[in-house]
Each structure stands twice: as C-alpha cells, then as structure tokens.
Amino acid sequence: MEIQKRKEDEQILKKERERIDAKEKLRLD
C-alpha cells in the first residue's frame, strides 16, 4: 500500500509541474 501511495503522489507532483511549466511557457510567449 505504501508504494501505491507514493506512486500516486509522484503522479500528482508530475501533473502539477507540467501545469506550472505550461503557465511559464504562456508567460514567456
């Protein structure tokens, strides 16, 4: 169960980072 939770957390972090990257790209353009 612990490993499963960590995987979910990593996916959430990845999504957040991608969203932030997208915002940064929009700001740079």
Distance bins in CASP14 RR format, pairs under 12 A and 6 or more apart:
PFRMAT RR
TARGET T0000
AUTHOR 0000-0000-0000
RMODE 2
METHOD distances of the structure
MODEL  1
1 7 0 0 0 0 0 1 0 0 0 0 0
1 8 0 0 0 0 0 1 0 0 0 0 0
2 8 0 0 0 0 0 1 0 0 0 0 0
2 9 0 0 0 0 0 1 0 0 0 0 0
3 9 0 0 0 0 0 1 0 0 0 0 0
3 10 0 0 0 0 0 1 0 0 0 0 0
4 10 0 0 0 0 0 1 0 0 0 0 0
4 11 0 0 0 0 0 1 0 0 0 0 0
5 11 0 0 0 0 0 1 0 0 0 0 0
5 12 0 0 0 0 0 1 0 0 0 0 0
6 12 0 0 0 0 0 1 0 0 0 0 0
6 13 0 0 0 0 0 1 0 0 0 0 0
7 13 0 0 0 0 0 1 0 0 0 0 0
7 14 0 0 0 0 0 1 0 0 0 0 0
8 14 0 0 0 0 0 1 0 0 0 0 0
8 15 0 0 0 0 0 1 0 0 0 0 0
9 15 0 0 0 0 0 1 0 0 0 0 0
9 16 0 0 0 0 0 1 0 0 0 0 0
10 16 0 0 0 0 0 1 0 0 0 0 0
10 17 0 0 0 0 0 1 0 0 0 0 0
11 17 0 0 0 0 0 1 0 0 0 0 0
11 18 0 0 0 0 0 1 0 0 0 0 0
12 18 0 0 0 0 0 1 0 0 0 0 0
12 19 0 0 0 0 0 1 0 0 0 0 0
13 19 0 0 0 0 0 1 0 0 0 0 0
13 20 0 0 0 0 0 1 0 0 0 0 0
14 20 0 0 0 0 0 1 0 0 0 0 0
14 21 0 0 0 0 0 1 0 0 0 0 0
15 21 0 0 0 0 0 1 0 0 0 0 0
15 22 0 0 0 0 0 1 0 0 0 0 0
16 22 0 0 0 0 0 1 0 0 0 0 0
16 23 0 0 0 0 0 1 0 0 0 0 0
17 23 0 0 0 0 0 1 0 0 0 0 0
17 24 0 0 0 0 0 1 0 0 0 0 0
18 24 0 0 0 0 0 1 0 0 0 0 0
18 25 0 0 0 0 0 1 0 0 0 0 0
19 25 0 0 0 0 0 1 0 0 0 0 0
19 26 0 0 0 0 0 1 0 0 0 0 0
20 26 0 0 0 0 0 1 0 0 0 0 0
20 27 0 0 0 0 0 1 0 0 0 0 0
21 27 0 0 0 0 0 1 0 0 0 0 0
21 28 0 0 0 0 0 1 0 0 0 0 0
22 28 0 0 0 0 0 1 0 0 0 0 0
22 29 0 0 0 0 0 1 0 0 0 0 0
23 29 0 0 0 0 0 1 0 0 0 0 0
END
